[in-house]
Amino acid sequence: MRLSVATNYDPRLIEAIKDYPVVELFGKLREDAVGGGRAPYQLAQVSRKQLAEHVAHARRVGIDFNYLLNASCLGNREITRQGQKEIGKLLDWICEIGVASVTVATPLMLQMVKTRYPQLRVRVSVFGGIDRVRKAQMWEEMGADCIVLDSILVNRELKTLEQIRKVVKCDLELMANNNCLTGCALSPMHMNALAHAGQSWHDNNGFFVDWCFLKCTEMKLRDPVNYIRSEWIRPEDLPVYEEMGYDLFKIAERDIPTEMLVTRVKAYAERHFEGNLLDLVQPYGFKGIKENHSYYRRGLAWYLRFLIRPRLVNPLRLRPMKRLAELRGMTRPLEGPPPVYIDNRALDGFLERFKENSCVGIDCDECRWCHQFAEKAVRIDENNRDQALAVYEELFDSIHDGSLWSYKTKKDNKQ
């Protein structure tokens, strides 16, 4: 087993995981010339000096660093003189500080890096959308050293995974603990929106209202089967993938408390976990973390720095964001029982259906395999759920009717 682990740039993380089968950390600057797969407000503030020191610390204990250049769209800036200059400077610095590999999401970026920086290993991001044999072969033919398969599309397609592993010779990686919806229709929009959010040259300067995240989390809360109809791989199910020849697994999430990252590494390394599956796959809603923890100290002010932009949005209409963040445990630790609990032990046997059957072309409401496990495993605090869904509706109303960007809605103007 090899684990590629997200970093929050806490030096304690490196010391805590160095004795597990962790071969690399992955991360990036909050903003750079390329962008990536997270908005700036989702990432820890880290300077170039701090990132370089983190890379050096990891190397001293035998852990490599993978720098993410995984924006799915660069706005065509990569085919301009200025864009090429900015990308070149970024890659020069990445090499100078001892980064071992980079992750890209576009074929042009892959071949640019392989041509100009042959010392770097290049990995293809999950945003590359690789979900079949021929697509994986094309990336390999273009020079990919490693491919992260599209977890949304293939983590439950075991026959497809088996065929890809038999044919493709380069390294293959599986995202183990993301919790996007399987076959999600929001994915193309979301990856492009996130890419632009972290690009240093973009006019929005880090401003980002993540509608896709809001919609995804609302869908799960409204219909619990969506917590199960997801892409995660349980620690207990890793042997199924290992038997097919997969041994490299990616562990998210960047900028969550170190304690939670260590919990995730331990669970996957030991292939066993007792407790709430959301502790392994969700990037918020943590228990057992003190309120004065650095993760929470940033509090609302952290988000306000990125969201309160009167020239871009009506700040008054963003107040529901604060209420929602508090209800879902995004800005302070949860008190009492978690509002959503997924009993990991109740999911034993869940993967059996997928060993022989595909989900492609199947009507979920007729199959109802995930529904059955949702009924057994998912418990929701109905009071918290009702409050949160009301706030989601308020937010969506303001986004969909345009009032988020104006001081009066159309309805108000008619009165």
C-alpha positions in Angstrom: 0.0 0.0 0.0 1.1 3.6 -0.8 -0.8 6.6 0.4 -0.8 10.1 -1.1 -2.0 12.5 1.6 -3.4 16.0 1.5 -1.4 18.5 3.6 -2.5 21.4 5.7 1.1 22.6 6.1 1.2 21.7 9.8 4.7 20.4 10.6 3.0 18.1 13.2 1.2 16.3 10.3 4.5 15.1 8.8 5.7 13.7 12.2 2.4 12.0 12.9 2.2 10.1 9.6 5.8 9.4 8.8 5.5 5.8 10.1 2.5 5.0 8.0 2.9 4.0 4.3 2.7 7.6 3.1 4.8 8.2 0.0 3.9 11.8 -0.7 2.0 14.9 0.4 0.1 17.0 -2.0 -0.9 20.6 -2.0 -0.3 24.1 -3.5 -0.3 27.8 -2.9 -3.7 29.3 -2.2 -3.5 31.1 -5.6 -1.1 30.8 -8.5 -0.8 31.2 -12.2 -2.5 27.9 -12.9 -5.2 27.3 -10.2 -6.4 24.0 -9.0 -9.3 22.1 -7.5 -10.1 24.2 -4.4 -11.2 27.8 -3.9 -8.7 30.0 -1.9 -10.9 30.2 1.2 -10.8 26.4 1.4 -7.0 26.4 1.8 -4.6 27.3 4.5 -2.6 30.5 4.1 0.9 29.5 3.2 3.8 31.6 1.9 6.3 30.4 -0.7 8.9 30.2 2.1 6.6 28.1 4.3 5.7 25.7 1.5 9.4 25.3 0.6 10.2 24.5 4.3 7.3 22.0 4.4 8.6 20.2 1.2 12.1 20.0 2.8 10.7 18.7 6.1 8.8 16.0 4.2 11.8 15.0 2.2 13.9 14.6 5.4 11.6 11.8 6.5 11.4 10.2 3.1 8.1 11.7 1.9 7.9 13.3 -1.5 5.8 16.4 -2.4 3.3 16.7 -5.3 2.4 20.2 -6.3 -1.1 20.6 -7.8 -1.4 22.3 -11.2 -4.8 20.6 -11.7 -7.0 23.4 -13.0 -9.4 21.9 -15.6 -9.5 25.2 -17.4 -6.8 27.9 -17.7 -9.0 30.4 -19.6 -6.8 30.1 -22.7 -4.2 32.1 -20.9 -1.8 29.2 -21.3 -1.7 29.9 -25.1 -0.6 33.6 -24.6 2.9 35.0 -24.1 2.1 36.3 -20.6 0.5 33.1 -19.5 3.5 31.0 -20.7 5.8 33.4 -18.7 3.8 33.0 -15.5 3.5 29.2 -15.8 7.2 29.0 -16.5 8.1 31.0 -13.4 5.9 28.9 -11.2 7.4 25.7 -12.5 10.9 27.0 -12.1 10.2 27.7 -8.4 8.5 24.3 -8.0 11.7 22.6 -9.2 14.0 24.8 -7.1 12.3 23.8 -3.8 12.6 20.1 -4.5 9.1 19.1 -5.5 9.1 15.6 -7.0 6.0 15.6 -9.1 3.1 17.8 -10.3 -0.5 17.0 -11.0 -2.1 18.4 -14.2 -5.6 18.1 -15.7 -5.0 19.1 -19.3 -3.0 17.4 -22.1 -1.2 20.6 -23.0 0.0 21.1 -19.5 1.2 17.5 -19.4 3.3 17.8 -22.5 4.6 21.2 -21.6 5.9 19.9 -18.3 7.3 16.7 -19.7 9.2 18.6 -22.4 10.6 21.5 -20.3 11.0 19.9 -16.9 11.9 16.2 -17.5 13.0 15.9 -13.8 9.4 16.2 -12.7 7.1 13.2 -12.6 3.6 14.2 -14.0 0.4 12.8 -12.7 -3.0 13.3 -14.4 -5.7 14.7 -12.1 -9.0 13.1 -11.3 -10.3 16.2 -13.2 -8.9 14.6 -16.3 -12.1 12.5 -16.4 -10.4 9.2 -17.1 -13.0 6.4 -16.8 -12.2 3.9 -19.6 -9.3 2.0 -21.1 -8.7 4.0 -24.3 -8.8 7.4 -22.5 -6.2 6.1 -20.0 -4.1 4.8 -22.8 -4.1 8.2 -24.6 -2.8 9.9 -21.5 -0.1 7.3 -21.0 0.9 7.7 -24.7 1.3 11.5 -24.1 3.7 10.8 -21.3 1.8 10.5 -18.0 3.8 8.8 -15.2 0.7 8.3 -13.1 -3.1 8.6 -13.6 -5.7 9.4 -11.0 -8.8 7.7 -12.3 -12.1 9.7 -12.2 -13.5 8.5 -8.9 -17.0 9.9 -9.6 -17.2 7.7 -12.7 -15.2 4.5 -11.8 -14.8 3.9 -8.1 -17.9 1.6 -8.2 -17.3 0.3 -11.7 -15.1 -2.6 -10.6 -15.0 -4.4 -14.0 -13.9 -1.2 -15.7 -11.2 -0.7 -13.1 -10.0 -4.3 -13.6 -9.7 -3.8 -17.4 -7.8 -0.5 -17.1 -5.3 -2.0 -14.7 -4.7 -4.9 -17.0 -4.0 -2.7 -20.0 -2.4 0.5 -18.7 1.3 0.2 -17.7 1.9 3.5 -15.9 1.1 4.0 -12.2 -2.6 4.3 -11.4 -4.1 6.0 -8.3 -7.5 5.9 -6.8 -9.2 8.7 -4.8 -10.3 6.9 -1.6 -12.2 9.3 0.5 -13.9 11.9 -1.6 -17.7 12.1 -1.2 -19.0 13.6 -4.5 -22.1 12.0 -6.0 -21.5 9.1 -8.3 -21.9 10.2 -11.9 -22.6 13.7 -10.8 -24.1 16.1 -13.4 -22.6 19.1 -11.5 -19.0 17.9 -11.8 -17.9 19.6 -15.1 -19.2 23.0 -13.9 -17.7 22.5 -10.5 -14.2 21.6 -11.6 -14.1 24.6 -13.9 -15.5 27.0 -11.3 -12.9 25.9 -8.8 -10.1 26.2 -11.3 -10.8 29.9 -11.9 -11.4 30.6 -8.2 -7.7 30.0 -7.5 -6.1 31.7 -10.4 -4.0 34.7 -9.4 -4.8 36.6 -12.6 -8.6 36.1 -12.5 -10.8 39.2 -12.2 -12.7 37.8 -9.2 -9.6 37.8 -7.0 -10.6 34.7 -5.1 -14.2 35.6 -4.7 -16.3 32.5 -5.1 -19.9 31.4 -4.2 -19.7 27.6 -4.5 -23.2 26.8 -5.8 -22.2 23.2 -6.7 -21.0 22.5 -3.2 -24.2 24.0 -1.8 -26.4 22.0 -4.1 -24.5 18.7 -3.5 -24.7 19.1 0.3 -28.3 20.0 0.2 -29.1 17.0 -2.0 -27.5 14.7 0.5 -29.4 16.2 3.5 -32.7 16.2 1.7 -32.4 12.6 0.5 -30.0 10.4 2.6 -29.4 7.9 -0.1 -27.1 10.4 -1.7 -24.7 9.9 1.2 -24.4 6.3 0.1 -24.7 7.0 -3.7 -21.3 8.5 -3.6 -17.7 7.7 -4.6 -15.9 6.9 -1.4 -14.1 3.7 -0.8 -14.3 2.4 2.8 -11.0 1.3 4.4 -12.4 -2.2 4.8 -13.0 -2.4 1.1 -9.4 -1.5 0.0 -8.4 -5.2 -0.4 -11.0 -5.6 -3.2 -9.1 -2.9 -5.2 -5.7 -4.2 -4.2 -6.6 -7.6 -5.6 -7.1 -5.9 -8.9 -3.6 -4.4 -8.7 -4.2 -1.0 -7.2 -1.9 0.0 -4.4 -1.8 3.8 -4.5 -4.6 5.6 -2.8 -5.3 9.4 -2.4 -6.4 10.7 1.0 -8.2 14.1 1.2 -8.8 16.8 2.5 -6.5 19.8 2.5 -6.8 22.2 5.4 -8.8 20.1 7.8 -7.4 19.7 11.4 -4.3 17.6 11.6 -6.0 15.3 14.0 -8.6 14.4 11.4 -6.0 13.9 8.7 -4.1 11.5 11.0 -7.4 9.6 11.7 -7.9 9.2 8.0 -4.4 8.0 7.3 -4.6 5.5 10.2 -8.0 4.1 9.1 -6.9 3.5 5.5 -3.5 2.2 6.5 -5.1 -0.3 8.9 -8.0 -1.0 6.5 -10.5 -0.6 9.3 -12.6 2.1 10.9 -15.2 2.2 13.7 -17.4 5.2 13.8 -19.0 7.9 11.6 -17.9 7.4 8.0 -18.3 11.2 7.5 -15.2 11.7 9.7 -13.3 10.1 6.9 -14.9 11.6 3.8 -16.5 15.0 4.7 -14.4 18.2 4.9 -16.4 19.7 7.8 -18.6 18.7 10.8 -15.9 17.5 13.1 -16.3 16.5 16.8 -13.6 16.3 19.4 -11.8 19.4 18.0 -11.5 22.3 20.5 -13.1 25.5 19.5 -9.8 27.4 19.9 -8.2 25.1 17.3 -6.6 27.0 14.5 -9.1 25.4 12.1 -11.9 27.3 13.9 -10.1 30.4 15.0 -10.3 31.7 11.5 -14.1 31.5 12.0 -16.4 33.7 10.0 -13.7 36.3 9.4 -11.9 33.8 7.3 -14.8 33.5 4.9 -15.8 37.2 5.0 -12.4 38.1 3.6 -13.3 36.2 0.4 -17.0 36.7 0.3 -17.8 40.3 1.3 -17.2 42.0 -2.0 -19.8 44.8 -2.4 -18.7 45.4 -6.0 -19.4 41.8 -6.9 -22.3 40.7 -4.6 -24.8 42.0 -2.1 -23.2 41.3 1.3 -26.6 41.4 3.1 -27.8 38.4 1.0 -24.8 36.3 2.2 -26.0 36.3 5.8 -27.6 32.8 5.4 -24.1 31.5 4.6 -23.1 32.2 8.3 -26.2 30.4 9.6 -25.6 27.4 7.3 -21.9 27.2 8.2 -22.8 27.0 11.9 -25.5 24.4 11.4 -23.3 22.2 9.4 -20.2 22.5 11.7 -18.1 24.5 9.2 -17.0 27.3 11.5 -17.1 25.7 15.0 -17.0 22.2 16.4 -20.2 20.2 16.7 -21.8 20.0 20.1 -23.7 16.8 21.1 -24.4 14.0 18.6 -23.5 14.8 15.0 -26.4 16.0 12.9 -25.6 13.2 10.4 -24.1 9.9 11.3 -23.2 7.1 8.9 -22.4 3.9 10.8 -19.4 2.5 8.9 -20.0 -1.0 10.3 -23.6 -1.0 8.9 -22.0 -0.8 5.4 -20.3 -4.1 5.6 -21.1 -6.0 2.5 -22.0 -2.9 0.5 -19.5 -3.4 -2.2 -20.7 -6.9 -3.1 -23.2 -5.7 -5.6 -20.6 -3.9 -7.6 -18.3 -6.8 -8.1 -20.5 -8.1 -10.9 -22.9 -5.3 -11.7 -22.4 -1.9 -13.2 -24.3 1.3 -12.4 -24.1 2.7 -15.9 -27.5 2.6 -17.5 -29.2 1.5 -14.3 -32.2 3.4 -12.7 -31.2 3.8 -9.0 -34.9 3.8 -7.9 -35.3 0.4 -9.5 -32.1 -1.1 -8.1 -32.4 0.4 -4.6 -29.2 -1.2 -3.3 -27.9 2.1 -2.0 -31.4 2.9 -0.6 -31.3 -0.2 1.5 -27.9 0.6 3.0 -28.9 4.2 3.6 -31.9 3.0 5.7 -29.5 0.9 7.8 -26.6 3.2 8.1 -27.6 6.9 7.9 -29.1 8.7 10.9 -30.1 12.4 10.7 -31.0 14.9 13.4 -34.4 16.0 12.0 -34.4 19.4 13.8 -30.9 20.3 12.4 -32.0 19.0 9.0 -35.1 21.1 8.8 -33.2 24.3 9.9 -30.5 23.7 7.4 -32.8 22.9 4.5 -34.7 26.2 5.2 -31.4 28.1 4.9 -30.5 26.3 1.7 -33.8 27.3 0.2 -33.2 30.9 1.1 -29.8 30.9 -0.4 -30.9 29.2 -3.6 -33.8 31.6 -4.0 -31.4 34.5 -3.9 -29.0 32.9 -6.3 -31.6 31.7 -8.8 -33.7 34.9 -8.9 -30.6 37.1 -9.0 -31.2 39.0 -5.7 -27.9 37.8 -4.4 -26.3 40.4 -6.7 -28.9 43.2 -6.2 -30.5 45.0 -3.3 -34.1 44.3 -4.4 -35.6 41.3 -6.0 -38.0 41.5 -8.9 -40.8 40.7 -6.4 -39.7 43.7 -4.3 -39.7 46.0 -7.3 -43.3 45.2 -8.1 -44.5 46.2 -4.6 
